Amino acid sequence: MLCLLKLIVIPVILGDPWGLADMTVSPELTVHVGDSAFMGCVVQSTEEKHVVKVDWILSNGKYAENEYVLYYYSNLSVPTGRFQNRSHLVGDILRNDGSLLLQNVQEDDQGTYTCEIRRKSESMVFKKLVELRVLPEEPKELTVHVGDSVPMGCFFQSTKEKHVTKVDWMFSSGKHNKEEVVWRYDFDSYDFKERSGFFQNQGRFRNRVNLMGDISRNDGSIMLQTVKESDQGVYTCRIYLGNLESRKTIELRVVQERSQMSISTTPRPKTDQLTILDGNQLVIIVGILCATFLLLPVLILIVKKTQCNKSSVNSTPSLKSLESKEKANPEKHVYSSITTWEAMDEGPSGQSEATYMTMHPVWPSPSKAPSLVLSPVRPK
């Protein structure tokens, strides 16, 4: 108790009316790449003094230079550098609230964020530190089989100055189709202890969607069970911290069951089969077809040449057999006998002429010498 009094009394004596100038609170936030982070910075004071300046500064390390994220001065909020269009001063300045909303968080946004608030007619500066940790981006496309369950995350991390007041999950099967309510969580009161109210769509998602996240930690993640083919489409989560909104979109792809994918009951046409082939298979098929067309003329020539060789081989033994047959049975050439007749011309003396003889040539055999056979012809 004595120590607590010292912490309150000593700063007042030294001229710090808040007693908080040197006190820093360092909450931690853990977000994924692409999510939003709400970093609260509120001055608790009973004095009615207006805030004149708010600075948000990022430090990535011991040796890194400080980087301005956003500053507020003369009723004007100015995001700076790479934080333009991503950092917003969302607190109520009239209530000493200089809270920051950082959207579309990147990996290099990780570090220590320092909030500095200066009030009118005061030299002291109120400071608050927030440690931001950035995790890799969650997948924006999910693939699930029919009948399975799929979790879909939706976070809005904050330093607990504000809590989730509403969560809406919407579904659309196409760009021009009307959105359907998948799941909805709403609160009747902004007081965390009294918050109540729950609504789930009575449509085709009824009894198939359950809350998976912890609402007290600003986690509106859901689990979609018994997935159907008609559940394929775009799911949008809108999560609210009062008037602040964080949005996340997930595309869900639904494929057939594993058993149906391995066994096809009906044959598909060739056009469908070609569309299923991947790039490597198409390249292999085209290569086979080209090689077939190129080798076809060569195959035709080879076949023709083979046939010619076979015919020549068949003709050679036939000639040899013919020659052997001729040698075994030499043909005998016989000259036909010359038809002879006797010309009986009477000479002046009235006598017949001399007797004529005919010769019949015979082809000699190898063992015998040629001979001449004489056959007499007798006159009548």
C-alpha positions as CSV (number, residue, x, y, z in Angstrom):
1,M,0.0,0.0,0.0
2,L,2.9,2.3,0.8
3,C,4.5,1.7,-2.6
4,L,1.2,2.5,-4.4
5,L,0.9,5.8,-2.6
6,K,4.5,6.6,-3.6
7,L,3.7,5.9,-7.2
8,I,0.8,8.3,-7.1
9,V,2.1,11.1,-4.8
10,I,5.6,11.5,-6.0
11,P,4.7,12.3,-9.6
12,V,2.1,14.8,-8.4
13,I,4.8,16.6,-6.3
14,L,7.1,16.6,-9.3
15,G,4.5,18.3,-11.4
16,D,2.9,15.4,-13.2
17,P,-0.9,15.8,-12.7
18,W,-1.7,12.4,-14.2
19,G,0.9,10.4,-12.4
20,L,1.4,8.4,-15.6
21,A,4.1,10.3,-17.5
22,D,6.8,7.7,-16.8
23,M,4.4,4.7,-16.5
24,T,4.1,2.6,-19.6
25,V,1.8,-0.3,-20.3
26,S,2.9,-2.7,-23.0
27,P,0.1,-5.0,-24.2
28,E,0.9,-7.4,-27.0
29,L,-1.1,-8.0,-30.2
30,T,-0.6,-11.0,-32.5
31,V,-2.1,-10.7,-36.0
32,H,-1.7,-12.3,-39.4
33,V,-0.5,-10.6,-42.5
34,G,-3.5,-8.8,-44.0
35,D,-5.5,-8.6,-40.8
36,S,-6.3,-5.4,-38.8
37,A,-4.9,-4.3,-35.5
38,F,-6.6,-1.9,-33.1
39,M,-4.1,-0.2,-30.7
40,G,-5.8,1.8,-27.9
41,C,-4.3,4.9,-26.3
42,V,-6.6,6.6,-23.9
43,V,-5.7,9.1,-21.1
44,Q,-7.6,8.6,-18.0
45,S,-8.1,12.0,-16.3
46,T,-10.8,13.9,-14.6
47,E,-9.5,17.2,-15.8
48,E,-11.1,18.7,-18.9
49,K,-8.2,19.5,-21.1
50,H,-8.2,19.1,-24.8
51,V,-5.6,17.0,-26.6
52,V,-3.4,19.1,-28.9
53,K,-1.1,16.5,-30.3
54,V,-1.0,12.8,-30.9
55,D,2.0,10.9,-32.3
56,W,2.3,7.2,-33.2
57,I,5.9,6.0,-33.7
58,L,7.2,2.6,-34.7
59,S,10.5,1.1,-33.6
60,N,11.6,-2.1,-35.3
61,G,14.7,-2.8,-33.3
62,K,17.4,-1.4,-31.1
63,Y,19.4,0.1,-33.9
64,A,16.6,0.9,-36.3
65,E,15.5,4.5,-36.7
66,N,12.1,5.4,-35.4
67,E,9.4,5.7,-38.0
68,Y,6.3,7.9,-37.8
69,V,3.1,6.1,-38.4
70,L,0.6,8.9,-37.9
71,Y,0.4,12.2,-36.1
72,Y,-2.5,14.5,-35.1
73,Y,-2.1,18.3,-34.8
74,S,-4.4,21.2,-35.2
75,N,-7.5,19.0,-35.6
76,L,-5.9,17.2,-38.5
77,S,-4.9,13.5,-38.7
78,V,-2.0,12.7,-41.0
79,P,-0.8,9.1,-41.8
80,T,2.8,9.1,-43.0
81,G,5.1,7.1,-45.3
82,R,4.2,3.5,-46.1
83,F,1.3,3.7,-43.6
84,Q,-0.7,6.0,-45.7
85,N,-4.2,4.6,-46.4
86,R,-3.6,1.9,-43.8
87,S,-3.4,3.8,-40.5
88,H,-6.4,5.7,-39.1
89,L,-6.8,7.7,-35.9
90,V,-10.1,6.2,-34.6
91,G,-10.2,7.5,-31.0
92,D,-12.4,10.3,-29.8
93,I,-10.0,13.2,-29.3
94,L,-12.5,15.1,-27.1
95,R,-12.3,12.2,-24.7
96,N,-8.6,12.0,-24.6
97,D,-8.6,9.0,-26.9
98,G,-5.9,8.7,-29.5
99,S,-6.4,5.0,-30.5
100,L,-5.0,3.8,-33.8
101,L,-6.4,1.3,-36.3
102,L,-3.8,-0.3,-38.6
103,Q,-5.3,-2.2,-41.5
104,N,-3.8,-4.7,-43.9
105,V,-0.8,-5.4,-41.6
106,Q,2.5,-6.4,-43.3
107,E,5.4,-8.4,-42.1
108,D,7.6,-5.3,-41.7
109,D,5.0,-3.7,-39.5
110,Q,6.1,-5.8,-36.6
111,G,7.7,-3.9,-33.7
112,T,7.0,-1.6,-30.8
113,Y,4.4,1.2,-31.3
114,T,4.6,4.2,-29.0
115,C,1.6,6.5,-28.5
116,E,2.4,10.0,-27.3
117,I,-0.4,12.3,-26.2
118,R,0.1,16.0,-25.3
119,R,-2.7,18.0,-23.8
120,K,-3.3,21.7,-23.8
121,S,-1.3,23.8,-21.3
122,E,0.7,20.8,-20.1
123,S,4.4,20.0,-20.6
124,M,4.2,16.4,-19.7
125,V,3.6,13.7,-22.3
126,F,1.5,10.6,-21.8
127,K,3.0,7.5,-23.4
128,K,1.8,4.0,-24.1
129,L,3.6,1.1,-25.7
130,V,2.1,-1.7,-27.8
131,E,4.1,-4.7,-29.0
132,L,2.8,-6.0,-32.4
133,R,3.7,-9.5,-33.6
134,V,3.0,-10.4,-37.2
135,L,2.4,-14.0,-38.3
136,P,2.4,-15.3,-41.9
137,E,-0.7,-14.7,-43.9
138,E,-3.5,-17.3,-43.6
139,P,-4.7,-18.9,-46.9
140,K,-7.3,-16.9,-48.7
141,E,-8.3,-20.0,-50.8
142,L,-9.4,-23.2,-49.1
143,T,-10.0,-26.6,-50.8
144,V,-12.2,-29.2,-49.1
145,H,-13.9,-32.5,-50.1
146,V,-17.6,-33.0,-50.0
147,G,-18.7,-34.1,-46.5
148,D,-15.7,-32.7,-44.7
149,S,-15.5,-29.7,-42.3
150,V,-13.5,-26.6,-42.9
151,P,-12.5,-23.8,-40.4
152,M,-12.5,-20.2,-41.5
153,G,-10.8,-17.6,-39.4
154,C,-11.8,-14.0,-38.7
155,F,-9.9,-11.9,-36.2
156,F,-10.0,-8.3,-35.1
157,Q,-7.1,-7.9,-32.6
158,S,-7.2,-5.0,-30.1
159,T,-5.6,-4.0,-26.9
160,K,-8.9,-4.8,-25.1
161,E,-10.0,-1.2,-24.8
162,K,-12.8,-2.3,-27.2
163,H,-14.4,-5.6,-27.8
164,V,-16.3,-7.2,-30.7
165,T,-19.8,-6.0,-30.9
166,K,-21.0,-7.8,-34.0
167,V,-19.9,-10.6,-36.4
168,D,-21.4,-11.2,-39.8
169,W,-20.5,-14.1,-42.1
170,M,-21.9,-13.8,-45.7
171,F,-21.8,-16.1,-48.7
172,S,-22.0,-15.5,-52.4
173,S,-21.6,-18.1,-55.1
174,G,-20.7,-15.5,-57.8
175,K,-20.0,-11.8,-58.4
176,H,-23.6,-11.0,-59.3
177,N,-25.4,-13.3,-57.0
178,K,-27.1,-12.1,-53.9
179,E,-25.4,-12.6,-50.6
180,E,-26.7,-15.1,-48.1
181,V,-26.3,-14.9,-44.3
182,V,-24.1,-17.8,-43.2
183,W,-23.8,-17.0,-39.5
184,R,-24.3,-13.9,-37.3
185,Y,-23.4,-12.9,-33.8
186,D,-24.8,-9.7,-32.3
187,F,-24.8,-8.1,-28.9
188,D,-27.5,-6.1,-27.2
189,S,-25.1,-4.2,-25.0
190,Y,-21.6,-2.9,-25.4
191,D,-20.9,-3.9,-21.8
192,F,-18.8,-7.1,-22.0
193,K,-20.4,-8.5,-18.8
194,E,-23.9,-8.0,-20.0
195,R,-23.5,-8.8,-23.7
196,S,-26.0,-11.2,-25.1
197,G,-27.8,-12.0,-28.3
198,F,-27.2,-14.7,-30.9
199,F,-28.6,-15.3,-34.3
200,Q,-28.0,-18.1,-36.8
201,N,-29.3,-18.2,-40.3
202,Q,-32.3,-20.5,-40.8
203,G,-31.4,-21.2,-44.4
204,R,-29.4,-24.0,-45.9
205,F,-26.5,-23.3,-43.5
206,R,-28.7,-24.1,-40.5
207,N,-27.1,-26.4,-37.9
208,R,-23.9,-26.7,-40.0
209,V,-22.1,-23.6,-38.7
210,N,-20.5,-23.4,-35.2
211,L,-18.5,-20.6,-33.5
212,M,-14.9,-21.8,-33.3
213,G,-13.2,-18.6,-32.0
214,D,-13.3,-16.8,-28.7
215,I,-15.5,-13.7,-28.9
216,S,-13.9,-12.3,-25.7
217,R,-10.6,-12.2,-27.6
218,N,-12.2,-10.6,-30.7
219,D,-12.1,-13.9,-32.6
220,G,-15.1,-14.6,-34.8
221,S,-13.8,-17.7,-36.5
222,I,-16.4,-20.4,-37.5
223,M,-16.4,-24.1,-38.5
224,L,-18.5,-25.1,-41.6
225,Q,-19.5,-28.8,-41.3
226,T,-20.7,-31.4,-43.8
227,V,-19.6,-29.3,-46.8
228,K,-21.8,-29.6,-49.9
229,E,-20.9,-28.9,-53.5
230,S,-23.3,-25.9,-53.4
231,D,-21.2,-24.4,-50.6
232,Q,-18.5,-23.4,-53.1
233,G,-18.1,-19.7,-53.4
234,V,-16.8,-16.6,-51.6
235,Y,-17.3,-16.1,-47.8
236,T,-16.9,-12.6,-46.3
237,C,-16.5,-12.0,-42.6
238,R,-17.3,-8.5,-41.2
239,I,-16.3,-8.1,-37.6
240,Y,-17.0,-4.9,-35.7
241,L,-15.5,-3.1,-32.7
242,G,-18.3,-0.5,-32.1
243,N,-18.2,1.5,-35.3
244,L,-14.9,0.1,-36.5
245,E,-15.1,-2.7,-39.1
246,S,-12.6,-5.3,-40.2
247,R,-13.3,-7.4,-43.3
248,K,-11.8,-10.7,-44.5
249,T,-12.7,-12.7,-47.6
250,I,-12.1,-16.4,-48.2
251,E,-12.7,-18.4,-51.4
252,L,-13.9,-21.9,-50.8
253,R,-13.5,-24.7,-53.4
254,V,-15.4,-27.9,-53.0
255,V,-14.2,-31.1,-54.8
256,Q,-15.8,-34.6,-54.9
257,E,-15.3,-37.2,-52.3
258,R,-12.1,-39.3,-52.5
259,S,-14.0,-42.5,-53.4
260,Q,-15.9,-40.8,-56.2
261,M,-12.7,-39.3,-57.5
262,S,-10.9,-42.7,-57.7
263,I,-13.8,-44.6,-59.3
264,S,-15.7,-43.1,-62.2
265,T,-19.0,-44.8,-63.0
266,T,-19.7,-43.3,-66.4
267,P,-17.1,-42.9,-69.1
268,R,-16.4,-39.3,-70.1
269,P,-16.1,-38.1,-73.6
270,K,-12.7,-37.5,-75.1
271,T,-13.1,-33.8,-74.9
272,D,-13.5,-34.0,-71.1
273,Q,-10.5,-36.2,-70.7
274,L,-8.4,-33.8,-72.6
275,T,-9.4,-31.0,-70.4
276,I,-8.4,-32.9,-67.3
277,L,-4.9,-33.6,-68.6
278,D,-2.1,-31.5,-67.2
279,G,0.6,-29.8,-69.2
280,N,3.2,-32.6,-68.9
281,Q,0.7,-35.2,-70.2
282,L,-0.2,-33.0,-73.2
283,V,3.4,-32.5,-74.0
284,I,4.0,-36.3,-74.0
285,I,1.0,-37.0,-76.2
286,V,2.0,-34.3,-78.7
287,G,5.5,-35.7,-78.8
288,I,4.3,-39.3,-79.4
289,L,2.1,-38.1,-82.3
290,C,4.8,-36.1,-83.9
291,A,7.3,-39.0,-83.7
292,T,4.7,-41.3,-85.2
293,F,4.1,-39.0,-88.2
294,L,7.9,-38.6,-88.7
295,L,8.7,-42.3,-88.5
296,L,5.8,-43.5,-90.6
297,P,7.5,-43.0,-94.0
298,V,10.6,-44.7,-92.7
299,L,8.6,-47.7,-91.6
300,I,6.9,-47.9,-95.0
301,L,10.3,-47.9,-96.7
302,I,11.6,-50.6,-94.4
303,V,8.6,-52.8,-95.0
304,K,8.9,-52.4,-98.8
305,K,12.6,-53.2,-98.7
306,T,12.0,-56.3,-96.6
307,Q,9.4,-57.5,-99.1
308,C,11.8,-57.0,-102.0
309,N,14.5,-58.9,-100.2
310,K,12.1,-61.8,-99.5
311,S,11.1,-62.0,-103.1
312,S,14.7,-62.0,-104.3
313,V,15.6,-64.7,-101.8
314,N,12.7,-66.8,-103.0
315,S,13.6,-66.4,-106.7
316,T,17.2,-67.4,-106.1
317,P,16.5,-71.0,-104.9
318,S,13.9,-71.4,-107.7
319,L,16.5,-70.6,-110.3
320,K,19.0,-72.9,-108.6
321,S,16.5,-75.7,-108.6
322,L,15.7,-75.1,-112.2
323,E,19.4,-75.3,-113.1
324,S,19.9,-78.5,-111.1
325,K,16.9,-80.0,-112.8
326,E,18.3,-79.2,-116.2
327,K,21.6,-80.8,-115.2
328,A,19.9,-83.9,-113.9
329,N,17.7,-84.3,-116.9
330,P,19.5,-82.8,-119.9
331,E,17.1,-82.2,-122.7
332,K,17.7,-84.1,-125.9
333,H,17.4,-81.9,-129.0
334,V,16.5,-84.1,-132.0
335,Y,16.4,-82.7,-135.4
336,S,13.2,-83.7,-137.1
337,S,13.8,-85.9,-140.1
338,I,13.8,-84.2,-143.4
339,T,11.0,-85.3,-145.5
340,T,12.5,-86.8,-148.6
341,W,11.0,-87.6,-151.8
342,E,12.5,-88.9,-155.0
343,A,12.5,-86.8,-158.0
344,M,12.3,-89.0,-160.9
345,D,13.4,-86.9,-163.7
346,E,14.1,-88.6,-166.9
347,G,17.1,-87.6,-168.6
348,P,17.6,-87.6,-172.2
349,S,18.7,-91.2,-172.1
350,G,15.4,-92.2,-170.3
351,Q,17.1,-93.6,-167.2
352,S,16.5,-92.7,-163.6
353,E,19.1,-90.6,-161.6
354,A,21.3,-91.9,-158.9
355,T,20.0,-93.0,-155.5
356,Y,19.7,-90.2,-152.7
357,M,20.5,-90.6,-149.0
358,T,19.1,-88.5,-146.1
359,M,21.0,-87.6,-142.9
360,H,19.3,-87.4,-139.5
361,P,21.4,-85.4,-137.0
362,V,21.1,-86.4,-133.3
363,W,22.3,-84.3,-130.3
364,P,25.2,-86.2,-128.9
365,S,25.2,-87.4,-125.3
366,P,28.1,-86.4,-123.0
367,S,29.5,-89.9,-123.0
368,K,29.4,-90.5,-126.7
369,A,31.2,-88.8,-129.5
370,P,29.1,-87.3,-132.3
371,S,28.2,-89.7,-135.0
372,L,26.7,-89.5,-138.3
373,V,24.0,-92.0,-139.2
374,L,23.4,-92.8,-142.8
375,S,20.3,-94.4,-143.9
376,P,20.0,-95.6,-147.5
377,V,17.1,-94.7,-149.5
378,R,16.1,-97.2,-152.0
379,P,14.4,-96.2,-155.1
380,K,11.1,-97.7,-155.9
